[in-house]
Amino acid sequence: MPSLIEPGMRVRLPARPDWGTGQVQSVIGDRITVNFEHAGKVLINGAVAELEVVEADRG
C-alpha cells in the first residue's frame, strides 16, 4: 500500500471516518504522515492500516 501513496494525495482512513479526509505529508517506508481535517497530523503505519485514496474532482 505505501508504494501507491505519495505526498500531496488526499486520503481517508476507513477505520476512522470521524477524522475526515487528509493530505499525505510524507511517506518513509511504511510510515505515512497525514494531516487530517479533524485529527491534525497523524503518523500511520501503512503495513497495518489501509488508507483509501480520495479521487480528485473530475471535470
N, C-alpha and C positions, 0 to 999 in steps of 0.2 A: 504493500500500500504506500509507504512513504515515497517510493520512487515515482509515484504518479502525482504526488502532491508537491507543488512548487510555491515559493514565496509570491505573494500577491493574489493567489487564488482565494475565492470565497468558499467557505466550507461550513458544515454544521456537524454536530456530534449527536447522532440519533439517540444515544443514551441520555443526553441532557438537553432536550428541546427548549427548556427554560433559559438556556444560555443564548439563544438566538443564533444568528449567523456570525461568522467571524472571518477575519482575513489572516491568512498564513503570513507570519513574520519571518520565520526561518525554519529550515529543515537540515538537521545534522544527524545522519544515520536514522535511527528510529525516533529521535527526539524532534517533535514538531511544536513550535511555539505559535499559538493562535491568539489573536486579540478579538475576543467575543464581545458582542453588543452589550450583554447583560452580566458578564462574568469577568471582563477585563482580560489581561494576558494570562493564558493557561499553557503549561507545558504538558503536551500529550505524548504518551508512549505509543507510537504508531504500530508497534508489534502487538499491542494488547487492544487498543481502542481503534475502531474503524471510523474514519471521517468520511463524510459524504460531500462530494463537490457540488456546489450550488452553481447551476448553469447561469451564464451571463444572459441578460435580456437580449432577445433576438428581435431584429427588425429595426 
